[in-house]
Amino acid sequence: MTPPPPPPPGPDPGADPAADPCPCPGSLVVLFGATAGALGRDLGSDETDLILLVWQVVEPRSRQVGTLHKSLVRAEAAALSTQCREASGLSADSLARAEPLDKVLQQFSQLVNGDVALLGGGPYMLCTDGQQLLRQVLHPEASRKNLVLPDTFFSFYDLRREFHMQHPSTCPARDLTVATMAQDLGLETDATEDDFGVWEVKTMVAVILDLLKESSSQLFSKPEVIKQKYETGPCSKADVVDSETVVRARGLPWQSSDQDVARFFKGLNVARGGVALCLNAQGRRNGEALIRFVDSEQRDLALQRHKHHMGVRYIEVYKATGEEFVKIAGGTSLEVARFLSREDQVILRLRGLPFSAGPMDVLGFLGPECPVTGGAEGLLFVRHPDGRPTGDAFALFACEELAQAALRRHKGMLGKRYIELFRSTAAEVQQVLNRYASGPLLPTLTAPLLPIPFPLAPGTGRDCVRLRGLPYTATIEDILSFLGEAAADIRPHGVHMVLNQQGRPSGDAFIQMTSAERALATAQRCHKKVMKERYVEVVPCSTEEMSRVLMGGTLGRSGMSPPPCKLPCLSPPTYATFQATPTLIPTETAALYPSSALLPAARVPAAPTPVAYYPGPATQLYLNYTAYYPSPPVSPTTVGYLTTPTAALASAPTSVLSQPGALVRMQGIPYTAGMKDLLSVFQAYQLPADDYTSLMPVGDPPRTVLQAPKEWVCL
């Protein structure tokens, strides 16, 4: 302990206490701290433990100060950074003999209460130099060590902000330091003080006493507040979210909830309903989340937690936009808004419910020991646009204890099915409902079918290049920028991204060049250039090799393997299966290409012949009607190129065969499927009303009503 300095002279005994201009309701506790790592503006950014606390009590009304206290804190990782070792003069041995954080906090409360009582003050408030000590150090470390901080650590005054409020002509508040504040006020400081942390506290006390001389009602009137609990809530698609308040966290454990994410950002104020866990194409969490904070200052502090740990996993934190947050967390359904209108509720997701299960079945499955809030009103069933159940539901519980009791029913049996239960969030409810209610089962084809100007005909000329090792976030624009001047030699519609079976980028892409010479020059110029901190291999290849890979085959150093075509009805690996007439091409689109680049007009065959058809939905996905270099958004291995049977063509009217894409073959139909089931699948398309003759069974002899065919051809 350091002996206290002589107290400054008190106020005039004859002065009127009511005339004291100080608006501060109680005492101030000037607090300084340091970690074993970075100091200053980067305090807490390296996730190192607290090693030092220095504090002193100031009574604003009497202008008296208490005893200055200094306490070391035992750190779990005793290794000190070079900056900390040089500034503090501490060693690992001295820290090993110190008290742990929980003991130091107990001593802090006892000593502060004693000093405040001695000075005759009331309730006290902490005062720090900046926000980092409490928001970035003390609260995160207490959360990691499962320590409960007293209420006094959830509100404080930022001396930099208070100083800038009284002296706005100085530099921004975030750039102020204790030394610059004392210099601007013309205060003399003790330059001989070399005890780490003591000089900072003494100077902060001198700055506070000088500020108290000014008669201002704004001084020490609005403390900074740290939220003790994350508040859930809904988000609307109409909400406008400031992009300066949103971050993206990546690498989260798949079982983490919104409360876990909020705990990772402990000390920072997350906005109400500001945690949105992202889902993948299968509706499962992908380890990412978008977090919205109350202001940009909190967002900037959150970015400093890049690669901090949640358990044994490090979490990456990046900037994000408000549009991304609204896209993930926003919703338009009134049913969802009513469901999420109940505040302070714990949400659980139930997956795998029988399609016939109703509210009473779910309530009976959960049992009376974990009642759902509002009974059946606290359940939300997820349904397809046509009203069919998906097997998913969400349930509300009034408290964490009831939710824990319900989670014990995980993989319990309801009928003949086991039910999975998970923690959920309001944003996940919105995402799941948006996924199923955003539109019809099959998108409506509103754009005309365009022929590919350069069809992928088999060939051995090496007029293509293959890019390997692309970043998964690479876009068409990134590839064009990567190629530089060589991008001018790309054929129209000549960029093909290779995606895996989950629809995610595989890191490969194929580029069709105008000639083999340009492909070779591009490979020599761009091979092993860097794109987004990754080097990319660029090697020439042939159109046939590219076509095989796009169809699901492999191309390695040992040679080329064919795609996994197990069905004899699959056409060869080529895209040259489109037929179109010039009348199908809009005038404004045809102007983009020379006449030689367009396919010739289709010829109507004299006799019915097998025709390969590109499935309608996939056609819309693969052809981009506005972009010059389209990228297929799904893997070609998921697209079937099916040859129509001769029998189906013979029975089809000539008016249908003359329209490209008017005939679709369906495989894998359940044996129990009927006409109405097939029509419901094509509800987004315009079929002749009540014309069941357009559904023709193929490949089987006549059956009874109970023996429906497995394959149908739809006209």
N, C-alpha and C positions, 0 to 999 in steps of 0.2 A: 504494500500500500504506500502511496505517496502522501506526505503530509499536506494538509490543505493550505492553500494560499490565504493570505489575510483577506478577509471579506471587505468589499468596497463599502464606503460610507452609505448608511441607510438614508431613507427619505427624511425630509424635514418633519420633526415631531409635530409642529403646529399646522402642517398642511392638512387639507380636507381630504380624507380618503375617498369621498365620492367624486372628487375632481380628478382622480387618477385616470389617465387616458388609456391605460392598458386594458384591452378587451379580453385577454387570455383568462379563461375561467379558473385555472389552477396552475400548479407548478409545471415546469419544463424539465425533462431529463435529457440532457445532451448526451448522445450515444455515438460512439465510434467503434468500428470493428474491422478486423482484417482476417483474411484466409491464408492458407498455406500456398496459394497460387498467385493469380493476378491481383493487382491493386488498382485503385483509382476507378476510371470509367469502366474497366473490364472486370470489376469485382464480381465474383460469382459466375463468370462466363465459362470457367474451366471445371466447375463442379467439385472444387476442393473444399475441405472442411474448414469451419471457423476455428481460429486459434487464439483470438484476442478480443476482449471487450474492455472498453474504457468509457466511464460515464461520470457525470457530475450533475447535481440538481441545481436549478435556478428558480428562485421565487420572484416572478415578474413584478409583483406589486411592491415588495420591499426592496427589490434589487439586491437581494442577498443570494449567496451561492453556498452550496454544501461542500462536503468532502469529496475530493476527486478519488475515484476507485479504478483500479486496474486489475484484471483477472485473466490469466491464461486458460485456454481450453484445450483439453486433450483431443488430439486428432487421430482418427483411425489410421489414416495414411500419413505417417509422420514426415514424409519427404517434403522438404521445403523447396520452393522454386528459388532460382537465383535472385530474382527481384525481391522476393519476400525476405530472403536471408540477409541481403544487403541493407534493406530498409529497416528491418526490425532488430537485427542482431540476435535473433533467437536461434536456438539449436534444437535438434530432434530430442536430445536428452532432457532439456528443460520442459518441452511439451509432454514428454512421457510421464513426468511427475505431476502434471496438472490434473485438475478435476475434469470429469466428463461434462458434456453440455448440459444435461439435466440438472446436475448439482450446481453448476455455475448460474443457471437461470433461477434456481431457488435462492441462492445467495444474492443475486441481483434484486429480486423482489423484496427480500428482507432488508437489505441495506437502503434501497430507495425509499421504502416505507418509513424507515427510521429517520432518514434525512429530511423527508417531507414533513414529518411530524415535528422535527426539531426546528424547522424554519417556519412552522405555523401555516403551511400551505394546505390546499385541498387536494382533490383528485389531480393526478399528474398525467402528462402527455409526453410521449417520446418526441425528440427532435433530432434529425439526422442530416448529414451532409449528402443529399441526393437520395435516390430510391433504392439503390442496389443492395444496401446492407440488409434491409428487411425483406424486400421482395425477391431478391436473387440469391440470398445467402441463408438467412435465418429460417424463413418459412420452408424453402425446399429441403434444407437439412433436417429440420424437425419432422417433416413429412416422411423422409427416408428412414428416420430412426423411430418413427411412430411416437413422437413426443407431442403432448398437447400444450400449446402455448397459451399463456394467460391472455385475457381480453385486451390488456393494454398494448399488446403487440399487433393489434389489428387496426390501429389508427395512429397517425403520427403527423408531425409537421416536417415538411421539406424546407430546410433553411435556404437552399438555393432559390426555391420558388418564392419564399417570403421576401428574400432580399431583392429579387428581380421585380416583385410587385411594388416595392418602395423605390427602386432605382431602375426603371424600365429602359433607361438610355444605355445601360451596360450591355455586355454580350448576352446571348441567349442563356437561359437558366441552366441548360444541360452542359454548357461550356464553363460555368463558374466553378471555382475551387475555393477552399478556405483561405488560401493566400491571396487570391485576387479580390475576394470580398473585403478582407482586412485592408488591403492596399487601397481600394476605392474609398473606404471610409476614413483613410488616413490614420489607422490604428498602429501603434507600436507593438511589435511582437517580440517575444523573448527568443532571440536567435541562438542563445546558448543552450536551449532545451533540446537534448538529444534522446530523451526517452520516447520510444516509438508509441504514438497514439496520444501521449500527454499534451504535446504541443498543439495537436489538432483540436483536442477538446477545449483547452484553455483559449485558443483563438476563436473557436465557435462561441464560447460563452461571452467573450469580449464583443463579438459582432452582435449577438442577441441584445446585450445591455445597451449597445449604441443604438440599435433599431428601436428599442423601447422608449428612447428619448423623444422619438417622433410621435406626434399625436395623430394616429391613424386608426380608424375603426376596422380596417381590413386586415391589420396585422394579427397573425395567429388566430384567425377566426374561422377558417375552413380547412380542417385537417384532411389529410389523405386517408382513404379508407381501403382496407384490404378485405375482400369478401371472405367470409368464413365458410360458405357453402355454395356450391354450384346450383343454379336454379334452372330447371328444365322449362321448356316452353315451345310452342309451335312457331313456324316461320311461313310466311305467305309468299307466293310467287310475285306478288305485287310489291314486296318490300324492296327498298333501295339500301344496299349495304355498301359502306365505304370500303374500297379496296385497300386502303391504308390500315385497316383493322383486322385483316384476315391472314392466316398462315395455314400451310399444309404440313401435317405431321405424317411421316412415312416410316414404316418398320414396326408398327404397333403389333403386339400379340393379338392373334385373331379373337381371343376370348375377352379382350379388354372392353370395358363399357365407357359411357361418356363420363362417369364419375372418375374412372381410372385416368382418363385423358386430362380431366380438370385437375386431378391430383398431381399429374406430371407438371402442370403449369401452376402449381401452388404458389401463392404470393401475388399472382397476376389476376386481374379482374376479367374473367371471361363473361361475355354478354349473356343475358338470359336466353337459353336455348341455343347457345353459341357453339356447341360441339356437334358436328355432323360426321358420323362414321360412314365411310364410303363402302359401297357394295360392288361386287364384280358382276359379270354377265349372268352368273348362275344365282344371284341374289344372296351371296355370302360375302362376309367382310373380307376386304382385300388388304388389310393392314394399314390403311390410310385414313386420315380424318382431316376435315377442315374446321378450324377454330376461329371464332370471331371474338375480338376483345372490345372493350368499351371505348378505347381511343387508340390513336396511333402510337402513343408513348408506350402503352402496354404491349403493342405488337412488336415494337423495336426491342423491348426487353425479352420477349418470347423468342425472337430470332437468335438471341445470344445463347439459347439453350440447345442449339444445334449439336447433335450427337451426345446429349446427355442421356442418362440411362433410365429405363423403366424395367426394374428387375435386372436381368442379365442382358437385355437387348438395348442397343443404343438407338435413339430416335433421331431421324433427320427432320429438320424444320426449315421450311422454305416459305417465300412469299407466295400469296395466292390473291385472287381477285374476288370482289363481291359478287360478280356474276357466277363464278364457280360455286360459291357458297349457296346462293339462292337456287341454283340448278340442283344441288344435292339436297338441301334442307327444305326448300320451299314446296308448297302444295296448294291445291285449289279446291280440294274436296271439302264440302261442308261437314260431311260425316266425320272426316278425320279431324277437322277443327273442333267439333263438339267433343270428340273422344279425348283430344289433347287439352281441352279447356280446363280440366281439373288440375290444379297446381299441386306441387309437392307430392307427386305420385311416382312410384317405381314401376317401370314398364318391363314386362317380360314377353318374349316371343315364343309361341308354341308352334312347332313344325312337325308335320307328318300326321295331322289329324285325319280321320276317316272323312270322306266326302259327305257322308250322311250325318256327321256330328253336328249337333246344335248347341245353343247356349247351355241348356240343362245338362247335356252330356259333359261339356267342358267343366262346368261348376262341380259336377259330381266327381270328375276325375281329380280335380284339385283338392276336394274334400273340405269339410267345415273348419279344419285347423288353419287354413290359409284362405280366408274369404276374399273374393274379388270386390273392389270398390264399386258400389252401386249394383252388384249382382250382374245380371245380364247386360245392363247398360255399360258395365266396365269391360266388356269384351268387344273386340273389333275383328270380324272375319274378313279375310282377303279373298276377293272373288275376281274371276275373269270378267271382261266387259259384257259377256252374255249371261252373267249371273252364276256361272258354274263355280263351285268352291275350288280353291287351290290347295287346301290342306294346311294353310297358315292362319294364325290368329294372334292377336295381341291382347294382353290382360293388364289391368291396372291394380296396384296394391298400395295400401295407405302408408306403409312404412317398410323399412329395410328388413325387419324381423319377419314379416309376413312373406316378403319376396324370397328370403332365404328358405323359409319353410316350403314354399312352392317349388323352389329349385331342387329340393330333395326328391321331387317327383320326376326328375329327369330320367328319360328312357323307361318310365312307367307305362303300363299297358292300358290302352283304351280300346276295348273290343279285341281285335286281333293285331293291332298295330301298336308299336312303341312310340311314345311322344317325346320329342326333344324340346327342352326348355333352355332359353338363353336370356341373358340380360339384353335389353334393347334401349333405344333412344327415340325421342320424338322425330329426329331426322331420319332414322331408319324406317319408322312407320311411314313417313312421307315417301321415301324412296320406293319401298315395296308397293305401296298403293299406286304411286305414279307409274311404276313398271307395268302393272297389270291394267290400269285404267287409262293409260295415255292414248289408246287408239284401238282399232280393230285387230283381230288376230293376224290378218294378212294385210299389208299396206296396199292401198289402191294405186294401180299403175296410171299415173296422170301424164307422164312424159312419153313421147314416142320412142320406139326402139331404134337406136342408131347403129349402123354398122361400124365396126372397128376399121379405120382407114388402112391399117397395116395388120392384117390377120397373121397369127403366129403359124405360118405354114412350116412344116418340117424342113430343115435344111442343115447342112454341115458348115456353111460359111460362118466364121466366128465374128459376126457383126453385132454382138451383144457383150455387155460387161456385167459381171456379178460383183456386188458389194457385200462383203462379209464383215461382221463385227460392228454393225451399226448400233448406236445407242437406241434403247427401246423407245425413247421419246422422240426419235428422229421423225420429221415430217417430210413431205414432198419438197417444201421450200428449203429445208435444211440440206436435202440431197442436191438440189439445183445450185445452192450456194457452195456446197462442197465441190461440185464438179467445175464451177467457175466458167471459163470460156467454153469448155466442152459441152455445157448445157445447150448451146446453140445447135449442136449436132444430134440432139435427141429427136427421134421420130415422134410425131403426134400420138398421144396415148401410149407412150413408150416407157413409162415408169411403172414397175410392178413390184409392190411390197409383198414379201412372203410372210404370211401369218401362220401361227400354229393352229392346232385343232380347237383351242380355246378362244380363237379370235384375237390373240395378242401378237404383237410384233415378235418375229423370230430373230431379228438382227440381220436378215438377208434382204437383198433387193436385186432386181434385174433391170437393166437399162437397155433398150433397143436403140442402137446408133444407126446413122444413115449409111455407113459402110464399115467393112472390116478394118480398113485402114484407120478410120476415126476411132473405132473401138480399141484398137491396139495403142493408138496415141493417148487415148484417155487413160487406159490402164497404166501406161508408163508414167504419165504425169501425176496421177492421183493415188497411186499405190502407196499405202501406209501413211497417207495424210491423216491429220487428226481432226476429228469431229466431236465436239463436246467432251474433251479429255480422253477420247478413245481413238486409237489408230484403226483405220478401216482398210481392209485388203480389197484391191480392185483388180480383177483378173478377167481376161476375155473369155467368152464362151459362145456356143452356137445357139441358134434359135431352138433347135431340137432339145438341147440340154436344158434351156430355160423352160421350155414347154413341159418337159418331164417333171421338173422340180415343182412347177406351179400346179401340176396335176397330182402331186403327192409323192413323187419319187425322190430319190436322193442323188446328190452329185458330190462325191468326195475324191480324195486323192487316189483311191483305189479304182475309180471308175464310176460308171453311172448305173443305177438300178432303176427298174421301171416302177411306176406307181402301183399301189396295191389294188389292182383291178380284179376283183374276184368274180364279178358278174360278166358273162359274155355279152350282155347288152350294152356295156359301156363303150362309148365311142373312143377312137384313138385320142391321144393327148394333144389336141389341137383346138384352137379357138375358131377355126374357119368353119363354123356351123351356122352362121347367121345368114338369113336371106332378107333382103329388103328391096324396095323399089324407091326410085328417086322421089316419089310423091310423099314418102314417109319422112323425109328430111326437111326440117324447117328451113326457110330461105336464109334466116340470119345465121343458122348453124352451118349450112353448106358453104357460106361465104368464108368460113374459117379454113377450109381445106381446098387444095387444087382439085380439078376435076379428075385427074389421074389417080388421086388417093382414094376415091370413092369406089365401092364395090359395084360391079355391073348389075343391071336389073335382073331380078330373079326370073327364071324360066319355069313356067308351070309344066310339070312332066305330063307326057301323054298318058302314061299308066302310073297307078299308085306305086311309089317306091318308098322304102324306109327312110325316114327323115329324123335327124338328131335334133332334139329340142332343148333349148336352154331354159331352165325353170324360170317362170315369170318373176318371183321375188328376187331371185339371185341376179337376174338381168338388171333389175333396177339398182342392185347394190354394186354391180361391177362396172356399169357405165355411168360416168359422171357427165351430165349434160351441160355443165358450166365451166368446169376446170379443163385446162388444156392438157394437164398431166394427171389423169385420175389414178387413184390408188384403191385397189380392191379392199373393202373393209372386212371381208371374211376370208378364211383360208379356202383355196380352190379344192382342197381335199374333201370339203364338206358338200360340194356341188356334184350332183349326178347328171351325167350326160346319157340320157336314155333313148334308145331307138324304138320308135313306135312300131308295134307289130303290123304285119301286112293285113291281117284280118280286120284290125281296127280302121286302117286307112281305106279298105275296100268298102266298109259300111258307112264311112263318113261322107257327108255331102260335099260336093265340089266347092260350094261357096265357103265352106270352112277351111278346106285345104289351101285355098288361094290366099288365106290370111295367115302370115307368119306368126307363130306363137299362139295360135288359137287352140292347139291340141296339147294337153298335158297328161302324162302318165303318172299314176300314183302306185307306189309299191309299199308293202308292209301294212296294208289295211287290216284291221282286226276282222276275224271271221264273222263277228256279230254286228259289224257296221252295216247300217242301212242307208237308204237314200237321204233321209233327213240329216244323218250324221255327216255325210259327205258334203251336202249343201251348206251346213253350218261352217265347215272348214273354209269354204269359198264365199263366205258371207260378204267379204269386201269387194268381190268381183261381180260384174253384171252378167248373170246367167239368165236365160229365157225363163220367164215366170212359169212355175209348175211344169217345166219341160223336163221330165225325168228321162226322156229318150236320149238326152245328151250324156247320160251316164251309161257306159257300155262295159259289161264284164268281158275280160279277155283271157284266153289261154286255158279255159276249163270247159268241160262239157256242161250241158244244162243241169242245174241244181234245183233243189226244192227251196222254199222260202227260208228254212232253217239252215241251209247250207249256202250261204252267200259266198261269192268269189273273193279271193284275197287281193286281186289286182283289178283296177278300174281305169278306163280311159275317159277323161272329161273333155267335152268340147266346149 
